Amino acid sequence: KKTMGKFVRRHTGKMLLVVDEVDDCRSPSSARSRVARGFTKHSAAIRILSGTVACNSPLATWAPFEILEPGALGYESFTAFKNRYAEYETGYGSGERTFPRLVGYQNTEELRENVAKWSSVVLRSDCKDLPDIMPIERTVDLDPEAERVYLELKKALIADLREGRIVEALEGGKRLIKLQQVLSGWVLDDAFNIVTLGKTNPRLDALRFEVDMTPGKVLVWCQFREDIRRVVEALSKDGHRVAEYHGGVAEKRKAEARHAFATDPMVKALIGHPKAGGRGLDLSAGGATEAIIWYSHTPDLIVRDQANERATVVGGRSMPIVDLVCRSVSYSVDTHFLEMLARKRSVSDESVGSGLRRLLERLESLR
């Protein structure tokens, strides 16, 4: 902000403001969003860019388009915008507390038309030199002990729901996290101690197999720090040199990890958290990276799609995206998260992707 302020004072009224990755400004009240809007009055022209502007929700379009012009999408307040394009029902919390619960979206064709007034769209298929990403699912089992714990946790949650006990969003999220931990072969107990479940870890074994079978380098994304620790330990025991990239690594060490992964042919894998390393970094290692493996999954589509592009380079090879998915229990959290991502991607694609592209082409043909 300070650097931008100096530039703005020198070039007020003459500058082009370009906000790239504008989905970072999707929260109307965030400091980043407010700062970006503050610079607009000093700009002669404004452009915003993003490949993930509506990935988690079409409601995320309002604040970015406010940078272009106040009221660009037809509503000068976010509250009015939400009321027009979202459907809510009354949710009940503890005591007498109620809250609006989002249940879906409405008037999406109108929203797409308003977005079209300000937009142009470039699809992946338009970029002939950009390689494809290839989704691959690898089924993994659970150790019997981990499966027993998983089914007990799921049974308790279902019982609470059937008995009418209110499971609030925060508590429900914690329970999903615990179920996801069990799929990785461990869990935090009530005293926040890590408890290993079972004598084997089929998920870890499947990862080791994938790494061994990939000739080049691999990126491994993990949702939990404990997952990263266990993956690093297992691959190191297999004789692989690895680099770590997550919030617990100092910035200097992160830079060293990126450099080692990019330049040292002996470094086989970079193991990281997608929020730390999954955006804005070139982790292709000059084309040596040959697979991205999701050891554990994020439900955030923006984080997911950004992390999937860390190894794609212009003119490079197609990139396998390998998902480790537990199928030994019915409808696991793995399946739930991947299906959730698919639904979000479908809504996003219709709002600002191929659906918007079709609308723009139709409008162009009517001129």
WOGINOR-V121680 format. One record per backbone hydrogen bond with DSSP energy under -0.5 kcal/mol. NH is the residue of the N-H (numbers start at 1). CO is the residue of the C=O. Records with the same first field share a line. If there is no record, write none. Layout:
BEGIN
NH = CO, CO
END
This chain:
BEGIN
5 = 1
6 = 2
7 = 3
8 = 4
9 = 5
10 = 6
11 = 7
12 = 8
13 = 42
14 = 11
15 = 11, 42
17 = 15, 45
18 = 16
19 = 17, 47
20 = 18
22 = 49
24 = 21
25 = 22
26 = 23
28 = 26
30 = 27
34 = 30
35 = 31
36 = 32
37 = 33
38 = 34
39 = 35, 36
40 = 36, 37
41 = 37
42 = 39
43 = 40
44 = 15
45 = 15
47 = 17
49 = 19
55 = 52
60 = 57
61 = 58
62 = 59
64 = 60
65 = 61
66 = 62
67 = 63, 64
68 = 64
69 = 65
72 = 69
74 = 71
81 = 77
82 = 78
83 = 79
84 = 80
85 = 81
86 = 82
87 = 104
89 = 101
91 = 89, 99
93 = 91, 97
97 = 94
99 = 91
101 = 89
102 = 100
103 = 87
104 = 87
106 = 85
111 = 107
112 = 108
113 = 109
114 = 110
115 = 111
116 = 112
117 = 113
118 = 115
119 = 116
123 = 121
126 = 123
127 = 123, 124
128 = 126
130 = 127
131 = 129, 313
134 = 319
135 = 133
136 = 321
138 = 323
139 = 137
140 = 325
147 = 143
148 = 144
149 = 145
150 = 146
151 = 147
152 = 148
153 = 149
154 = 150
155 = 151
156 = 152
157 = 153
158 = 154
159 = 155
160 = 156
161 = 157
162 = 158
163 = 159
164 = 161
165 = 160
168 = 166
172 = 168
173 = 169
174 = 170
175 = 171
176 = 172
177 = 173
178 = 174
179 = 175
180 = 176
181 = 177
182 = 178
183 = 179
184 = 180, 181
185 = 182
186 = 181
187 = 195
189 = 193
192 = 189
195 = 187, 193
196 = 194
197 = 185
198 = 196
205 = 201
206 = 202
207 = 203
208 = 204
209 = 205
210 = 206
211 = 207
212 = 208
213 = 209
214 = 210, 211
215 = 213
217 = 288
218 = 268
219 = 291
220 = 270
221 = 219, 293
222 = 272
228 = 224
229 = 225
230 = 226
231 = 227
232 = 228
233 = 229
234 = 230
235 = 231
236 = 232
237 = 233
238 = 234
239 = 236
240 = 235
241 = 266
243 = 269
245 = 271
249 = 246
254 = 250
255 = 251
256 = 252
257 = 253
258 = 254
259 = 255
260 = 256
261 = 257
262 = 258
263 = 259
264 = 260
265 = 263
267 = 264
268 = 241, 266
269 = 241
270 = 218
271 = 243, 269
272 = 220, 270
273 = 245
276 = 273
277 = 273
278 = 274
283 = 281, 310
287 = 284
288 = 284, 285
289 = 284
290 = 217
291 = 217
292 = 320
293 = 219
294 = 322
295 = 221, 293
296 = 221
301 = 299
304 = 300
305 = 301
306 = 302
307 = 303
308 = 304
309 = 305, 306
310 = 307
312 = 309
315 = 129
316 = 313
319 = 132
320 = 290, 318
321 = 134
322 = 292, 320
323 = 136, 321
324 = 294, 322
325 = 138, 323
327 = 140
328 = 140
332 = 329
336 = 332
337 = 333
338 = 334
339 = 335
340 = 336
341 = 337
342 = 338
343 = 339
344 = 340
345 = 341
346 = 342
347 = 343
348 = 344
349 = 345
350 = 346
351 = 347
352 = 348
353 = 348, 349
355 = 349
356 = 349
357 = 353
358 = 354
359 = 355
360 = 356
361 = 357
362 = 358
363 = 359
364 = 360
365 = 361
366 = 362, 363
367 = 363, 364
END
